[in-house]
Each structure stands twice: as C-alpha cells, then as structure tokens.
C-alpha cells in the first residue's frame, strides 16, 4: 500500500481536529485528507455511499480497499510512524474492543455536539493548529 485517502467530516469540530492531528504526524504511508461528501471525494470515489462517509470515518486504500469505523481508525494509526505498533495491537483480539469503544465514544460526542448546536467549532474540541 502506497497511500490512503481519509474522508473526514469537515463540518465536525472533532473530525477536523483529528484531521489536523493526522496531518502533523510522521507518516509511513501518505495520508490524503479529503472532506467527505465533497466534489473531490465524489470524483475520486463515485461508487462510495457519500452520505455514509459523512456519518463515519472512511478510509480508501490505493488498491480500492474501503475501511470504516474502527478499521478506518486502525489503518490511519497503522500509516503513522509513531503509532503503527499501537495499530497492530488495536487490530488484535485484545485491542479490538478498545478500538470499537473509541469509535462509539466519538460517535456519541458528535451526536451530542450536533444536538447542542455546536456547529461553530467551539464544542470542547481543541482548535486546529495555526
């Protein structure tokens, strides 16, 4: 695998924060960070359900592999120099429950933030770096 495209919700403060965090990390496999549902995402991946990509993180490998939910988080960590060992552990039977709980916690935070009208990026998520 020589590259991954991460489709993230650009309207979500948490997702945008994590996008900036991923971008700052040393990468073993290059990550191309593209807003989910964007014209660029639709052009690159016409067969994807783009509505679903706005609901859950989706990562597409350069060979057409599609990763969603905890598999997407794990493959993002696998692409990072400092986090590959953690990704291997999260992919194991011992680590997979933690990966799943992390994804569910993020989904609950997003749902609570959306319900509270937190669309201005000030919902308790650290601001992206300047």
VEXKOL-844336 format. One line per 10 residues: their letters; for each residue x, y, z of C-alpha. Coordinates in steps of 0.2 Angstrom, whole numbers, plus 5000, padded with zeros to 4 digits. Last residue first. Layout:
N
a> X/Y/Z  ... .
END
This chain:
130
xxxxxxxxxx> 4988/5139/5067  4984/5122/5075  4966/5116/5075  4956/5121/5090  4954/5109/5104  4937/5101/5105  4925/5107/5119  4911/5112/5107  4918/5128/5099  4919/5123/5081 .
xxxxxxxxxx> 4904/5134/5076  4892/5119/5073  4889/5115/5091  4870/5116/5090  4868/5105/5106  4861/5091/5096  4876/5091/5084  4888/5091/5099  4878/5076/5107  4879/5066/5091 .
xxxxxxxxxx> 4897/5070/5088  4901/5065/5106  4891/5049/5104  4901/5045/5088  4917/5048/5096  4913/5037/5111  4907/5023/5098  4924/5024/5089  4934/5023/5105  4924/5009/5111 .
xxxxxxxxxx> 4927/4999/5095  4946/5002/5096  4946/4997/5114  4936/4981/5110  4949/4977/5095  4964/4978/5107  4964/4960/5114  4958/4952/5098  4972/4961/5088  4969/4976/5077 .
xxxxxxxxxx> 4971/4988/5092  4988/4979/5095  4994/4981/5077  4988/4999/5077  4998/5003/5093  5013/4996/5085  5010/5008/5070  5008/5023/5081  5024/5033/5079  5027/5030/5061 .
xxxxxxxxxx> 5009/5034/5056  5000/5023/5042  4995/5010/5055  4986/5024/5065  4975/5028/5050  4973/5009/5047  4966/5007/5065  4955/5022/5064  4947/5015/5047  4945/4998/5055 .
xxxxxxxxxx> 4936/5005/5070  4923/5014/5059  4925/5010/5040  4939/5004/5029  4937/5003/5010  4951/4994/4999  4952/5001/4982  4970/4997/4979  4976/5015/4984  4967/5012/5000 .
xxxxxxxxxx> 4951/5021/5005  4947/5027/5023  4930/5031/5029  4926/5039/5046  4908/5038/5050  4892/5048/5046  4898/5059/5032  4905/5044/5023  4888/5036/5024  4881/5050/5014 .
xxxxxxxxxx> 4895/5048/5001  4890/5030/4998  4905/5025/4988  4904/5021/4969  4910/5038/4963  4926/5038/4973  4938/5051/4966  4925/5062/4959  4914/5061/4974  4928/5064/4986 .
xxxxxxxxxx> 4933/5079/4976  4916/5086/4975  4915/5085/4994  4904/5072/5003  4919/5068/5015  4932/5082/5016  4949/5075/5009  4964/5070/5019  4977/5061/5008  4988/5051/5020 .
xxxxxxxxxx> 5005/5045/5015  5011/5028/5022  5025/5029/5034  5018/5046/5040  5026/5057/5053  5011/5065/5062  5006/5083/5059  4992/5079/5046  4985/5066/5057  4982/5079/5071 .
xxxxxxxxxx> 4975/5091/5058  4962/5078/5053  4959/5074/5071  4954/5092/5075  4943/5092/5059  4934/5077/5065  4931/5083/5082  4925/5100/5075  4913/5092/5063  4909/5101/5047 .
xxxxxxxxxx> 4924/5095/5038  4918/5077/5040  4933/5066/5036  4937/5055/5021  4955/5048/5023  4963/5043/5007  4977/5031/5009  4994/5029/5000  5007/5017/4995  5000/5000/5000 .
END
